[in-house]
Amino acid sequence: MASSPAVLVVDDHDGFRAFARTMLEAAGFAVTEAASGAEAAATARIIRPQLVLLDIQLPDFDGFEVARRLALQEHRPVIVLTSTREASDYGGLIMSSPAAGFLPKDELTGPALHGFLAAGRAGGPI
Amino acid sequence: MSHRRRGVLIAGALAAVTCQIVVTYVPGPPQPLIGTITQSLVGLSFLAAGIAAWVRWPASRLGLLFTITGYLWLLPNLGHLPYALPFTIGNLAAPLYEAALAHLALAWPTGRLRSRFEVGVVVANYTWNIGQSFISMFFWNPQTNCGPSCPANLLMIHGSQAAENALGVISIPVGLALTVTVLALIVRHWQTARGWTRRAMVPLLWIAPAICALSAVQTVAQNTSLPLFTSTTAGNILYGYLPLILLAGPALFVAGTLLARTARGAVGTAIVDLEPGAPPGQLRDTLARALGDSTLQLAFREPDGSGYLDTAGRPVDPDRPEPGRIVTPLPGRDGAAPADTVLVHDGGLEHEPQLVRLTAAAASMALEHARLQAEVQAQLEQVRASRARIVEAGDAARRRIERDLHDGAQQRLVTLALALGMARSQVAGSDPDLAALLEGATKEAREAIAELRELARGIHPAVLTETGLPGAIQALVERSPVATTVSAVPACRFPAPIEATAYFVVSEALANVAKHAPAATAQVAVRQSAERIVVEITDDGPGGARPDSGSGLRGLADRVASVGGALQIDSAIGGGTRLRAEIPCQ
């Protein structure tokens, strides 16, 4: 691995962010955190992450809106939406968002994110 | 009318009948049969109408006037008796009934004369008729016509045909002038009458010209010796047949009675036909039509008690009604005075207290009905609003619980599961037993997450809040074990209670299909019109679902009703089931 892929973890739950950091750093990711939609957009513009793990339920905008904003940025990361709810709880919103996919929070693992990253690279810009 | 007065009247009528029979059968100059018949019929019918009118309208003079006319009509029959005194009285009284008739016609329909002038006309009529009769009696020698067998005229001073003729020349214009005056006054009464009085005047308007014409012809015939009037046939026609039109006088009373009876019936029918909760204006129109009194006013006391306003918004002063108008207070709920509502109607109804009472009672009932209906409607509206609020509050509480579960317990369980998973992978190589233990714990945590998720979804579907109906219905369909197709669902958002209701209709319907007809296929359609959304779920299952068969459909119907909608279930056995909810969306 030439360098650690940068991942931005966006979630307003400190506990989850901290845990995700531990897990993802162990899996070889360089992790940055953001606790709100606005902070996520600003941070992404600076650190240009390859992947954004984006919680749908955020205090300011929802994950779909943040995904739309991120997708408009010059550097377009692979966006993975996440939630304690299931994908079906969001109807067609996930499909119609620019996100590469959805990962239930309890299924979060390093390899799962690597998978998304590989698929995103192979498919080019989503 | 007291029993005594009624007794006196009946006795008088009997006496009149006796008198009539006596004078008809006593020896004397032969009378033509038609004359006898007309005499009896007209006289007795006036007496009968008099008694009946006295009974029906005790406060009115009409009974008295009918009775007097009847007696004055019969009185000249004394002239058939072969004795000088009755003969003289009978002949003297011959023209008097005409004055009584004029009096009756001018007093119709209240029994009262309307002005001093009319009193003058009536007095002039009586005076002229009796005076002219007196003076002509001074010169009339009956024995020049019928010979010495005729009784003597006790009033005769000097028998002179020339004097009689001269008197006749004066009598014609005066008699005609009085007749025309009376007729003109009757027409004027009709023209100026309004409401009930005008209606009651109509029959008189038909009768009066005929009777006046008869009177005019008789005046001319009596005071001229034209050959046209002197034959026996002419006499029979003039004094036998034509006077039968006087029967129209008592018929006037019958018409008046029928008018009131018809109006009573009409008021009853009108009230029955009046649509429930009709506004007061409509009630007024209905009563006015039923009573034939277009001037009828229904006036309500203003809330501040300052005065009364009728249904057209015009002020009404119940203490000072316009001339010819009468104010009748409506019976109130607690008998409070002054009354909250009054009827202002034509004075002609004064002698129909029963009709007025009935009308007032009917109006009062209709208004009370309308008031109660408005009250019930308002209460119903309150109950509806409060039910909607309760359902809405319930929905909000469920949304909050779902959110709390999601933000709290679920979040922590997820982190716990992840931590356990990570711990397991860290000890996997070094401590297989601990790894197995941690594996089991991770599995338990995941199951708890799944159960909690299902529980939260049952409490409130997050997808509905997140995406509205299209996503929520899609999610329902995807989770349902039943093969379901969804046709268009409006993409726009509706108020939360509407969305929740539509969602629960689809959710309950699909749950029912899954439970009772898992092999069936279903279709879900949501259509939106200007004011409502229609949610329809059909399946090709065995049908036979009944709204009262379980609490599910009944609860659903209640839920739909809580937002003012309606649920319809068509489920013939063997014909599939169609559940259709119409939900107002504004």
HADDOCK unambig.tbl for C-alpha pairs under 7 A between the chains (distance, minus, plus):
assign (segid A and resid 16 and name CA) (segid B and resid 415 and name CA) 5.95 0.50 0.50
assign (segid A and resid 84 and name CA) (segid B and resid 406 and name CA) 6.91 0.50 0.50
assign (segid A and resid 84 and name CA) (segid B and resid 410 and name CA) 6.63 0.50 0.50
assign (segid A and resid 84 and name CA) (segid B and resid 411 and name CA) 6.45 0.50 0.50
assign (segid A and resid 85 and name CA) (segid B and resid 453 and name CA) 6.66 0.50 0.50
assign (segid A and resid 88 and name CA) (segid B and resid 475 and name CA) 5.54 0.50 0.50
assign (segid A and resid 89 and name CA) (segid B and resid 462 and name CA) 6.14 0.50 0.50
assign (segid A and resid 89 and name CA) (segid B and resid 463 and name CA) 4.61 0.50 0.50
assign (segid A and resid 89 and name CA) (segid B and resid 475 and name CA) 6.67 0.50 0.50
assign (segid A and resid 90 and name CA) (segid B and resid 463 and name CA) 4.94 0.50 0.50
assign (segid A and resid 90 and name CA) (segid B and resid 466 and name CA) 6.62 0.50 0.50
assign (segid A and resid 90 and name CA) (segid B and resid 467 and name CA) 6.74 0.50 0.50
assign (segid A and resid 90 and name CA) (segid B and resid 471 and name CA) 6.70 0.50 0.50
assign (segid A and resid 91 and name CA) (segid B and resid 463 and name CA) 6.36 0.50 0.50
assign (segid A and resid 91 and name CA) (segid B and resid 467 and name CA) 6.95 0.50 0.50
assign (segid A and resid 91 and name CA) (segid B and resid 471 and name CA) 4.03 0.50 0.50
assign (segid A and resid 91 and name CA) (segid B and resid 472 and name CA) 6.08 0.50 0.50
assign (segid A and resid 91 and name CA) (segid B and resid 474 and name CA) 6.18 0.50 0.50
assign (segid A and resid 91 and name CA) (segid B and resid 475 and name CA) 5.40 0.50 0.50
assign (segid A and resid 92 and name CA) (segid B and resid 471 and name CA) 5.79 0.50 0.50
assign (segid A and resid 105 and name CA) (segid B and resid 414 and name CA) 6.52 0.50 0.50
assign (segid A and resid 106 and name CA) (segid B and resid 414 and name CA) 5.02 0.50 0.50
assign (segid A and resid 106 and name CA) (segid B and resid 417 and name CA) 6.43 0.50 0.50
assign (segid A and resid 106 and name CA) (segid B and resid 418 and name CA) 5.98 0.50 0.50
